[in-house]
């Protein structure tokens, strides 16, 4: 199980560019209070909790990077359309 987490962490790390690797390394250094070196040997020396933290931080970063909505595109689509000017609360009728 531990070796799988190490392999997954190394795989995710390899998919990052240099700037992203620096961001992840800095975040992990702050959270874990130690310098993390992304090698199989060094990651294998970490405990399960530390590996889970590394995996969570990298997964969250990658998810945010890859699935951030394009606000500008959404704005452009609605730019010249009237937006709702009131909000209603109550039960939703599904007659149809």
C-alpha positions in Angstrom: 0.0 0.0 0.0 2.8 2.4 0.9 4.7 1.7 -2.3 1.5 2.4 -4.3 1.2 5.8 -2.6 4.8 6.6 -3.3 4.4 5.6 -7.0 1.3 7.7 -7.3 2.9 10.7 -5.7 6.0 10.5 -8.0 3.7 10.1 -11.0 1.7 13.2 -10.1 4.8 15.2 -9.3 6.4 14.2 -12.7 3.3 15.7 -14.5 4.0 19.2 -13.0 6.1 21.9 -14.6 9.0 23.4 -12.7 7.0 26.3 -11.2 4.2 24.0 -10.0 6.8 21.7 -8.5 8.2 24.7 -6.6 4.7 25.6 -5.4 3.9 22.1 -4.2 7.3 21.7 -2.5 6.9 25.0 -0.6 3.4 24.1 0.5 4.5 20.7 1.7 7.5 22.1 3.5 5.1 24.4 5.4 2.5 21.8 6.2 4.9 19.0 7.1 7.6 21.2 8.7 10.3 19.4 6.7 11.8 19.4 3.3 10.3 16.9 1.0 12.4 15.4 -1.8 10.5 13.6 -4.5 12.5 10.4 -4.9 11.3 6.9 -4.3 13.8 6.5 -1.5 12.9 9.6 0.4 9.2 9.2 0.0 9.4 5.6 1.2 10.8 6.9 4.5 7.7 9.0 5.2 4.8 7.6 7.2 1.3 6.9 5.9 -0.1 10.2 7.2 2.6 12.2 5.5 2.1 10.4 2.2 -1.7 11.0 2.4 -1.0 14.7 3.0 1.2 14.8 0.0 -1.3 13.0 -2.1 -4.2 15.3 -1.0 -2.3 18.5 -1.6 -1.1 17.5 -5.0 -4.5 16.1 -6.0 -6.2 19.3 -4.8 -3.7 21.4 -6.7 -4.1 19.4 -9.9 -7.9 19.4 -9.7 -8.1 23.1 -9.2 -5.6 23.7 -12.0 -7.5 21.5 -14.5 -11.1 22.3 -13.6 -11.2 26.0 -12.9 -14.1 27.5 -14.8 -13.4 30.1 -17.4 -15.2 33.1 -15.9 -14.4 35.4 -18.8 -16.1 33.1 -21.2 -19.2 32.8 -19.0 -19.3 36.6 -18.7 -19.0 37.1 -22.4 -22.0 34.8 -23.1 -24.2 36.8 -20.7 -22.7 40.3 -21.2 -25.5 41.8 -23.3 -28.4 39.8 -21.8 -30.6 41.0 -19.0 -29.9 39.3 -15.7 -32.6 38.4 -13.2 -33.4 41.3 -10.9 -35.2 39.4 -8.2 -34.8 36.3 -6.2 -37.7 34.1 -5.1 -37.9 31.5 -2.3 -40.3 28.8 -1.9 -41.2 25.3 -3.2 -40.4 24.4 -6.7 -43.3 23.3 -8.8 -42.6 20.5 -11.2 -45.8 20.5 -13.2 -44.8 19.7 -16.7 
